[in-house]
């Protein structure tokens, strides 16, 4: 029986192999016209100005159609908007006017070989931009009035383009302003960002305003007073705005007005009209130094009445004096203070009525004092502008047309620039909120921004903006970029993009 069963299995296998062999010629195999593309930049993508034509002329090459003209093809161009594909053309050559909101998109092309029905998709990045999409905002004084210029940056081309009086160029309705105070750009929302949660503030002696972040348009509702709640006096005029990242990701905003400081937390559209420079149980705020240092969860505010450092939490509105155990000095006059994205903060202080100056480095959130050392800095008593290198810790200060670098380790200052009869009107290191999004922001945050002004030049075009790389060991500054034809530069802030 076992032998009979084995015989049947052997016969069945023979039939099976025979069937496979006979079926070998039953299929009609046809080669597929496989497509490849050229003249389509899938690596760098494309940039187009809002409302302008985007033209892309891809070339097709098929394994059965070498020049892409023999077979019939169907073309579908689309861009991805809010996670959905929106068809913009069915032609081989894309030639369309794009009026989608400025931003980053994915451009897609699907080519179908009509003969085989096989589809071949390709995609790349598309940046829809404007002349004010991204770049350095430069607030100048020209004939006693404010003028906003812009050094626009185009990522896809890696180039800068200079625009003079950009508000006029964009037909903004912002009224003519008095002398400039500050321009400041920042995101105000982390969890629910929209184009309008980004802020571009212009502060002048006339008042404080925001402009539309995409068009630079202005209406009366953009007056800064509408970002305050409470019994706001008619003559309320902010004099400074500072943005901080709470816990390194949530933006919060401080503003100063007179000797008071106000706080707006992440995602909240308005500032409560309630100063935070006040002790618990006291109704009258103390006189606060207009610059603060903040990081992670606390802000350091200097009490100019008591000449003492205070600490204020991001979640509260009451200040407390630094505990004696922290070692923070008391009884000094505050000259300059700044906080940095690294968590380090710096202050320049002096003994009242003397020429004794001190450089202090501290951490706001612990709080912790690294050092408070006497300075041996040339002409520090004449210094007009200050800035601290975020990665090297050098203190820069300007005296007329001279720029000094102070090394606290060596306890000496080095003359880094001498502009002769020109005056240095601004120095800073740009603080970028989106450092992790765009690698260049991290590098640019280390560049020293210097604004100079030639009094003998033509008003409105006698200012220069320069960016310098700061080398270690007090080596000479390296000029990275420069633009002329500006006004008397008062403030610089970078308009970022995600």
Backbone torsions as a table, in degrees:
resi	resn	phi	psi	omega
1	UNK	NA	-40.5	180.0
2	UNK	-62.0	-38.5	-179.5
3	UNK	-69.3	-36.0	179.3
4	UNK	-65.6	-42.2	179.8
5	UNK	-62.3	-41.8	179.4
6	UNK	-63.9	-36.5	179.7
7	UNK	-64.9	-42.5	178.4
8	UNK	-62.1	-41.2	179.1
9	UNK	-62.7	-40.6	-179.8
10	UNK	-65.9	-40.3	179.0
11	UNK	-65.3	-40.7	180.0
12	UNK	-62.9	-41.1	178.8
13	UNK	-64.3	-37.8	178.7
14	UNK	-63.1	-43.8	177.7
15	UNK	-62.6	-38.2	-178.6
16	UNK	-63.9	-48.2	178.9
17	UNK	-63.5	-37.3	179.8
18	UNK	-64.6	-41.9	179.2
19	UNK	-63.2	-42.7	179.2
20	UNK	-62.2	-40.5	-177.4
21	UNK	-67.5	-41.9	-179.3
22	UNK	-68.4	-29.4	-177.5
23	UNK	-78.2	-7.4	-174.6
24	UNK	-58.4	-32.6	-177.9
25	UNK	-98.4	11.0	-177.2
26	UNK	-78.8	-15.6	-176.2
27	UNK	-103.7	140.7	178.4
28	UNK	-104.3	91.2	-178.2
29	UNK	-76.3	126.5	177.8
30	UNK	-120.0	137.1	178.3
31	UNK	-65.9	145.5	-179.9
32	UNK	-95.1	139.8	178.5
33	UNK	-81.3	87.3	-176.8
34	UNK	-78.2	130.5	-174.5
35	UNK	-101.0	143.8	167.9
36	UNK	-129.5	161.5	-173.3
37	UNK	-125.5	148.7	170.4
38	UNK	-136.7	172.2	-177.2
39	UNK	56.9	35.4	175.0
40	UNK	-137.8	112.6	-171.9
41	UNK	-83.6	90.4	179.9
42	UNK	-83.2	-9.9	-178.1
43	UNK	-93.1	-51.0	-175.8
44	UNK	-96.0	-19.8	-180.0
45	UNK	76.0	-163.5	-175.5
46	UNK	-133.5	153.5	174.8
47	UNK	-125.8	137.7	176.8
48	UNK	-142.3	139.4	175.8
49	UNK	-74.1	145.6	179.3
50	UNK	-53.5	130.1	178.9
51	UNK	81.3	2.1	-179.2
52	UNK	-104.6	166.0	-178.7
53	UNK	-75.8	134.9	170.3
54	UNK	-106.0	121.1	-177.8
55	UNK	-121.4	124.1	176.1
56	UNK	-134.6	127.3	-176.6
57	UNK	-120.3	80.4	-178.9
58	UNK	-70.0	148.6	175.4
59	UNK	-109.3	132.3	-179.6
60	UNK	-101.4	146.1	174.0
61	UNK	-140.6	121.4	179.7
62	UNK	-111.2	155.6	177.8
63	UNK	-65.6	-25.4	176.4
64	UNK	-111.0	0.8	-177.4
65	UNK	-143.5	76.7	-169.8
66	UNK	-56.5	-35.2	-178.0
67	UNK	-104.5	6.9	175.0
68	UNK	70.2	23.0	-177.1
69	UNK	-119.9	-13.8	-174.6
70	UNK	-75.6	-45.6	-175.9
71	UNK	-89.7	164.9	174.7
72	UNK	-93.3	137.5	-177.2
73	UNK	-132.5	152.4	173.6
74	UNK	-114.1	134.3	-175.2
75	UNK	-116.8	136.3	174.8
76	UNK	-134.2	112.0	175.1
77	UNK	-99.7	139.0	178.0
78	UNK	-150.6	160.6	170.6
79	UNK	-124.8	146.7	-178.2
80	UNK	-88.0	120.1	179.7
81	UNK	-124.7	119.1	-179.8
82	UNK	53.3	42.0	176.0
83	UNK	81.6	0.6	-179.8
84	UNK	-122.7	144.7	179.7
85	UNK	-82.4	130.1	177.1
86	UNK	-115.0	117.3	-177.0
87	UNK	-71.0	132.6	-178.6
88	UNK	-120.6	-13.1	179.2
89	UNK	-166.3	152.5	174.8
90	UNK	-123.5	21.5	179.0
91	UNK	-101.3	158.8	178.1
92	UNK	-64.8	-48.3	177.8
93	UNK	-91.4	122.0	178.0
94	UNK	-79.0	125.3	-179.9
95	UNK	-150.7	81.2	-173.8
96	UNK	-131.5	150.8	174.2
97	UNK	-88.6	123.3	-176.8
98	UNK	-99.8	125.2	178.5
99	UNK	-127.5	34.5	172.6
100	UNK	-83.0	158.0	-179.3
101	UNK	-56.4	143.3	177.3
102	UNK	-55.2	139.2	-179.1
103	UNK	160.6	-174.9	-179.9
104	UNK	-97.9	133.0	-178.6
105	UNK	-133.9	168.3	170.9
106	UNK	-105.4	120.8	177.1
107	UNK	-93.6	127.7	-176.0
108	UNK	-124.2	144.5	172.6
109	UNK	-131.7	127.6	173.9
110	UNK	-116.5	121.6	177.5
111	UNK	-110.1	124.3	178.3
112	UNK	-108.9	127.4	171.9
113	UNK	-76.8	111.0	-174.2
114	UNK	-62.7	-28.3	-177.7
115	UNK	-70.2	-43.0	-176.9
116	UNK	-99.9	-19.5	-176.5
117	UNK	79.3	1.9	-179.3
118	UNK	-77.0	135.3	179.8
119	UNK	-105.3	143.8	-179.4
120	UNK	-127.0	107.0	-178.5
121	UNK	-95.3	145.6	170.1
122	UNK	-139.4	156.3	-179.7
123	UNK	-151.8	164.0	178.0
124	UNK	-159.8	176.6	-179.8
125	UNK	-87.9	145.2	178.0
126	UNK	-130.1	127.6	176.2
127	UNK	-110.0	115.6	172.6
128	UNK	-94.6	120.5	-169.5
129	UNK	-133.6	176.0	172.5
130	UNK	-134.6	173.9	178.3
131	UNK	-67.7	-12.0	178.9
132	UNK	-117.5	26.0	-173.9
133	UNK	-68.0	-45.6	-175.3
134	UNK	-156.2	147.5	174.8
135	UNK	145.4	-173.9	-178.4
136	UNK	-80.5	124.2	172.7
137	UNK	-92.4	126.9	-174.7
138	UNK	-122.7	113.7	179.2
139	UNK	-95.8	122.2	-174.9
140	UNK	-118.6	160.7	167.7
141	UNK	-105.2	127.5	178.6
142	UNK	-135.2	115.2	-179.4
143	UNK	53.8	42.1	176.6
144	UNK	76.6	5.7	179.5
145	UNK	-120.1	168.2	179.1
146	UNK	-92.0	142.1	172.4
147	UNK	-138.7	134.1	179.9
148	UNK	-103.1	118.9	173.1
149	UNK	-107.4	166.7	179.9
150	UNK	-145.5	137.8	172.3
151	UNK	-105.4	93.7	-174.5
152	UNK	-75.4	137.9	178.1
153	UNK	-112.3	131.5	176.3
154	UNK	-109.8	110.8	-174.7
155	UNK	-64.3	-44.4	-174.4
156	UNK	-63.6	-29.6	179.4
157	UNK	-101.1	-11.6	-178.2
158	UNK	54.9	48.3	179.7
159	UNK	-133.2	158.1	173.9
160	UNK	-109.5	149.0	179.3
161	UNK	-136.6	127.6	-173.5
162	UNK	-91.3	135.4	177.8
163	UNK	-128.2	124.8	179.3
164	UNK	-96.9	135.4	-178.1
165	UNK	51.4	63.2	-172.5
166	UNK	-67.8	-25.4	176.8
167	UNK	-65.6	-42.2	176.3
168	UNK	-67.1	-39.1	-179.6
169	UNK	-63.3	-32.6	179.4
170	UNK	-94.2	7.0	179.1
171	UNK	56.9	41.1	177.7
172	UNK	-72.0	145.8	179.1
173	UNK	-93.7	11.0	177.1
174	UNK	-60.8	125.9	-178.8
175	UNK	-61.7	156.5	176.6
176	UNK	-57.6	132.0	-174.3
177	UNK	-106.1	157.5	173.6
178	UNK	-76.6	-157.3	-175.5
179	UNK	-58.6	143.0	-176.0
180	UNK	-76.4	152.3	174.7
181	UNK	-121.9	-53.7	-174.8
182	UNK	-160.8	144.1	163.3
183	UNK	-116.6	137.3	-176.5
184	UNK	-145.1	132.1	-178.8
185	UNK	-119.2	135.3	177.5
186	UNK	-167.4	158.0	171.2
187	UNK	-86.0	143.6	-179.5
188	UNK	-113.1	0.7	-175.1
189	UNK	-140.0	138.4	175.8
190	UNK	-106.3	-43.4	-170.8
191	UNK	-83.3	-27.6	-175.6
192	UNK	-137.9	62.2	-177.9
193	UNK	-70.2	140.4	170.3
194	UNK	-136.8	168.9	176.9
195	UNK	-55.9	-31.0	-175.5
196	UNK	-86.2	-7.8	175.1
197	UNK	-78.8	-12.1	174.7
198	UNK	-78.6	143.1	-177.1
199	UNK	-121.1	136.4	166.7
200	UNK	-122.4	109.7	-177.5
201	UNK	-102.8	141.0	173.3
202	UNK	-123.4	119.2	-179.7
203	UNK	-113.1	126.7	179.4
204	UNK	-135.1	177.1	176.6
205	UNK	-67.9	-16.5	178.2
206	UNK	-78.2	-35.2	-178.4
207	UNK	164.2	-167.3	179.2
208	UNK	-124.9	140.6	-172.8
209	UNK	-145.5	158.3	167.1
210	UNK	-117.3	150.1	176.1
211	UNK	-116.8	156.5	-179.8
212	UNK	-58.2	127.7	-174.3
213	UNK	-68.7	-14.2	-179.5
214	UNK	-104.7	-38.3	-173.8
215	UNK	-112.1	-13.1	-174.3
216	UNK	66.8	17.8	176.9
217	UNK	-69.1	162.8	-178.5
218	UNK	-145.0	138.4	169.8
219	UNK	-130.6	170.0	-179.4
220	UNK	-60.8	-26.8	178.8
221	UNK	-70.8	-10.0	177.3
222	UNK	-86.6	-0.3	173.9
223	UNK	-62.5	140.0	-173.9
224	UNK	-61.4	-22.0	-179.8
225	UNK	-57.7	-27.2	-179.1
226	UNK	-79.8	0.3	173.2
227	UNK	-102.7	15.1	177.9
228	UNK	-123.0	144.4	175.1
229	UNK	-123.0	143.4	-178.6
230	UNK	118.9	-170.3	-179.5
231	UNK	-83.0	82.6	-175.7
232	UNK	-87.6	125.8	179.5
233	UNK	-67.2	154.4	-175.7
234	UNK	-63.9	-28.8	-176.7
235	UNK	-96.7	21.0	-179.5
236	UNK	-68.3	120.8	-179.9
237	UNK	-137.1	102.4	177.1
238	UNK	-57.9	147.6	-179.6
239	UNK	-117.7	-5.3	179.0
240	UNK	-168.8	145.6	179.2
241	UNK	-130.7	134.5	-178.7
242	UNK	-132.2	130.0	177.2
243	UNK	-104.8	138.7	-178.3
244	UNK	-131.6	147.5	173.4
245	UNK	-100.7	110.0	176.2
246	UNK	-72.4	129.4	-177.7
247	UNK	54.8	27.8	174.9
248	UNK	71.2	11.4	177.3
249	UNK	-147.6	-26.3	-177.3
250	UNK	-96.2	117.8	-178.0
251	UNK	-75.5	132.5	170.5
252	UNK	-127.8	159.6	-171.4
253	UNK	-129.5	135.0	171.7
254	UNK	-113.3	144.4	171.1
255	UNK	-133.1	150.3	177.6
256	UNK	-115.4	143.0	175.9
257	UNK	-144.9	118.0	-173.7
258	UNK	62.4	-121.8	178.5
259	UNK	-111.9	22.1	180.0
260	UNK	-116.7	155.0	-178.5
261	UNK	-127.9	137.9	-177.3
262	UNK	-124.2	154.3	-173.9
263	UNK	-127.6	136.4	170.0
264	UNK	-126.2	127.7	-177.0
265	UNK	-89.7	172.1	-176.1
266	UNK	-55.7	129.4	174.0
267	UNK	80.6	-8.1	179.5
268	UNK	-88.2	128.1	-173.1
269	UNK	-75.4	-18.3	-174.4
270	UNK	-130.3	160.4	172.2
271	UNK	-93.0	126.8	169.1
272	UNK	-65.9	134.7	179.2
273	UNK	-79.1	72.5	-178.8
274	UNK	-147.6	106.6	-178.2
275	UNK	-60.1	146.4	177.3
276	UNK	-97.2	-6.9	178.1
277	UNK	-86.8	64.1	-178.9
278	UNK	-145.2	141.9	177.2
279	UNK	-83.1	149.0	178.9
280	UNK	-57.8	133.1	178.6
281	UNK	85.5	-4.7	178.4
282	UNK	-112.1	133.2	-177.6
283	UNK	-84.9	-24.4	-175.4
284	UNK	-95.5	122.2	177.9
285	UNK	-69.9	150.8	175.3
286	UNK	-83.7	165.9	-179.2
287	UNK	-77.9	113.0	-175.1
288	UNK	-97.9	141.6	170.6
289	UNK	-65.3	137.7	-171.0
290	UNK	-68.6	-15.8	177.8
291	UNK	-102.9	140.0	179.1
292	UNK	-124.3	167.3	173.8
293	UNK	-128.3	129.4	-176.4
294	UNK	-142.8	151.3	178.0
295	UNK	-165.4	137.7	173.5
296	UNK	63.7	-67.9	-174.8
297	UNK	-145.6	1.3	-176.7
298	UNK	-140.3	152.5	172.3
299	UNK	-117.2	139.6	175.9
300	UNK	-101.2	122.7	-179.1
301	UNK	-119.9	135.9	-179.2
302	UNK	-96.3	124.5	177.7
303	UNK	-83.9	107.6	-177.1
304	UNK	-77.3	-18.9	176.1
305	UNK	-71.3	-49.7	-178.1
306	UNK	-92.9	-7.7	-174.6
307	UNK	53.0	58.0	179.9
308	UNK	-144.3	154.5	177.4
309	UNK	-83.7	138.6	174.8
310	UNK	-124.4	161.9	179.3
311	UNK	-124.2	137.0	-179.9
312	UNK	-132.1	126.3	-179.3
313	UNK	-74.2	152.3	177.9
314	UNK	-63.7	-25.4	-175.5
315	UNK	-93.1	-3.5	-177.5
316	UNK	-130.9	179.7	-177.0
317	UNK	-131.4	27.4	177.1
318	UNK	-125.5	135.7	179.5
319	UNK	-95.8	150.8	173.7
320	UNK	-131.1	144.5	178.1
321	UNK	-65.9	146.4	175.4
322	UNK	-61.7	136.0	179.6
323	UNK	-65.9	145.7	179.5
324	UNK	-54.8	-30.6	-179.0
325	UNK	-64.6	-21.8	179.9
326	UNK	-73.4	-20.8	174.9
327	UNK	83.1	9.3	-179.8
328	UNK	-68.7	138.3	-176.9
329	UNK	-70.2	156.6	175.2
330	UNK	-128.8	158.8	174.8
331	UNK	82.6	10.6	-179.5
332	UNK	-99.9	160.4	169.0
333	UNK	-91.0	130.5	177.2
334	UNK	-82.1	132.8	179.6
335	UNK	-108.2	-43.0	-176.9
336	UNK	-157.3	143.3	176.0
337	UNK	-148.6	140.5	176.5
338	UNK	-150.1	147.4	172.4
339	UNK	-107.9	155.7	-176.6
340	UNK	-128.3	160.4	-179.1
341	UNK	-65.4	-19.0	178.7
342	UNK	-72.6	-14.8	-174.1
343	UNK	99.4	-18.0	177.3
344	UNK	-80.1	146.4	176.3
345	UNK	-132.4	155.5	-176.4
346	UNK	-135.4	151.4	176.4
347	UNK	-144.4	144.5	171.7
348	UNK	-110.9	123.0	-178.7
349	UNK	-125.8	167.7	176.1
350	UNK	-147.0	155.9	173.6
351	UNK	-74.3	132.4	-178.3
352	UNK	-57.4	132.7	175.8
353	UNK	74.7	9.4	-179.7
354	UNK	-130.5	177.8	176.3
355	UNK	-104.6	23.1	-179.8
356	UNK	-89.2	114.2	-177.8
357	UNK	-110.6	153.6	-176.8
358	UNK	-136.0	143.3	172.5
359	UNK	-110.2	128.6	-175.1
360	UNK	-123.0	135.6	173.9
361	UNK	-120.3	132.1	-176.6
362	UNK	-150.9	169.6	177.6
363	UNK	-117.7	117.9	-174.0
364	UNK	-67.3	-37.8	-167.2
365	UNK	-79.6	-20.8	-177.7
366	UNK	-73.3	-53.1	-10.2
367	UNK	-82.5	157.8	-176.7
368	UNK	-145.5	134.5	178.3
369	UNK	-102.0	118.4	177.3
370	UNK	-79.3	-50.5	176.3
371	UNK	-160.1	158.5	173.6
372	UNK	-142.8	87.3	-168.2
373	UNK	-110.0	143.9	173.6
374	UNK	-63.9	142.9	-176.7
375	UNK	-102.1	145.1	171.6
376	UNK	-120.5	69.4	-171.5
377	UNK	-114.1	126.3	-177.6
378	UNK	-61.7	128.9	175.0
379	UNK	56.0	27.5	-179.2
380	UNK	-63.2	-26.6	179.6
381	UNK	-70.3	-14.6	179.4
382	UNK	-103.9	3.0	-174.5
383	UNK	-63.1	139.8	-178.3
384	UNK	-110.7	-32.1	-177.9
385	UNK	-137.6	145.9	-177.2
386	UNK	-132.1	154.2	171.6
387	UNK	-164.0	147.9	-178.9
388	UNK	-119.4	130.9	177.5
389	UNK	-63.2	124.8	-175.5
390	UNK	-70.0	-22.5	-178.6
391	UNK	-107.3	-24.0	-178.3
392	UNK	-107.9	-17.3	176.6
393	UNK	77.5	8.4	176.9
394	UNK	-71.6	138.8	173.8
395	UNK	-93.0	123.8	175.4
396	UNK	-104.1	139.9	174.7
397	UNK	-146.9	151.2	-176.8
398	UNK	-116.8	145.5	176.0
399	UNK	-132.8	104.9	-175.6
400	UNK	62.2	-117.5	179.0
401	UNK	-100.3	10.5	-178.1
402	UNK	-106.9	140.6	177.7
403	UNK	-118.3	126.3	-179.4
404	UNK	-112.5	150.1	172.8
405	UNK	-117.1	122.1	-179.3
406	UNK	-104.3	126.2	178.5
407	UNK	-103.9	109.8	-176.4
408	UNK	-70.1	-25.0	178.2
409	UNK	-68.9	-42.4	179.2
410	UNK	-87.0	-10.6	-179.0
411	UNK	56.0	46.9	178.3
412	UNK	-154.3	160.8	179.2
413	UNK	-113.2	151.7	-178.7
414	UNK	-124.6	132.9	175.6
415	UNK	-75.1	117.8	-175.2
416	UNK	-103.2	-33.7	178.8
417	UNK	-140.9	143.5	173.0
418	UNK	-133.3	106.7	-175.7
419	UNK	-90.8	11.6	176.8
420	UNK	62.7	-124.9	-178.0
421	UNK	-77.4	-11.8	176.6
422	UNK	-76.1	154.0	-178.5
423	UNK	-109.1	140.7	172.4
424	UNK	-86.5	118.4	-175.3
425	UNK	-107.6	-8.9	-178.6
426	UNK	-160.6	136.1	167.7
427	UNK	-139.5	144.2	179.1
428	UNK	-169.0	163.7	165.3
429	UNK	-113.9	124.3	-176.2
430	UNK	-67.3	135.6	178.4
431	UNK	-102.5	110.8	-176.7
432	UNK	-95.3	135.7	179.3
433	UNK	-86.8	-24.2	-174.9
434	UNK	-111.2	46.1	-177.3
435	UNK	-60.9	-34.9	-176.9
436	UNK	-78.2	-13.8	-176.9
437	UNK	-85.8	-39.8	-174.9
438	UNK	-131.2	115.0	-171.9
439	UNK	-57.3	-33.1	-177.3
440	UNK	-66.8	-25.0	177.9
441	UNK	-61.3	-38.9	178.6
442	UNK	-62.5	-44.6	179.8
443	UNK	-67.8	-42.5	-178.1
444	UNK	-68.5	-26.5	177.6
445	UNK	-66.0	-16.3	178.7
446	UNK	-93.2	-4.1	-178.5
447	UNK	-84.7	137.1	176.6
448	UNK	-83.3	123.2	178.6
449	UNK	-93.9	125.4	-177.9
450	UNK	-128.0	125.1	174.8
451	UNK	-109.0	127.2	179.4
452	UNK	-123.0	159.6	-173.5
453	UNK	-142.7	128.1	179.0
454	UNK	-100.9	105.2	-176.8
455	UNK	-59.8	-24.4	-177.8
456	UNK	-84.6	-7.3	-177.5
457	UNK	-84.4	179.3	179.3
458	UNK	-72.7	128.5	-178.2
459	UNK	-57.5	131.3	178.9
460	UNK	93.9	-13.3	178.4
461	UNK	-135.9	17.9	-177.0
462	UNK	-106.8	19.9	176.6
463	UNK	-109.5	150.2	-179.3
464	UNK	-132.5	136.6	174.4
465	UNK	-111.8	127.6	-179.1
466	UNK	-128.5	146.0	174.4
467	UNK	-116.9	130.8	-176.9
468	UNK	-123.9	139.5	167.7
469	UNK	-81.5	134.8	-179.3
470	UNK	-102.8	106.4	179.5
471	UNK	-78.7	162.3	174.7
472	UNK	-75.0	179.1	178.1
473	UNK	48.8	35.7	172.0
474	UNK	59.4	28.0	177.1
475	UNK	-71.2	164.5	-176.4
476	UNK	-61.0	142.6	176.3
477	UNK	-63.0	145.6	-179.6
478	UNK	-111.7	116.8	-179.0
479	UNK	-66.7	122.6	-178.4
480	UNK	-100.2	-38.1	-179.3
481	UNK	-159.1	156.3	-177.0
482	UNK	-155.0	141.9	176.7
483	UNK	-137.0	136.2	179.1
484	UNK	-114.1	-179.0	178.4
485	UNK	81.0	15.6	178.2
486	UNK	-93.3	180.0	175.4
487	UNK	-93.1	-157.2	176.3
488	UNK	-80.5	104.9	-169.3
489	UNK	-72.3	126.6	178.4
490	UNK	-106.2	-40.6	-173.5
491	UNK	-150.8	147.0	178.8
492	UNK	-134.5	134.3	175.9
493	UNK	-146.2	142.7	-176.1
494	UNK	-93.7	127.5	175.4
495	UNK	-83.0	107.2	-174.0
496	UNK	-88.9	166.9	171.2
497	UNK	-137.8	146.7	177.0
498	UNK	-72.4	NA	NA
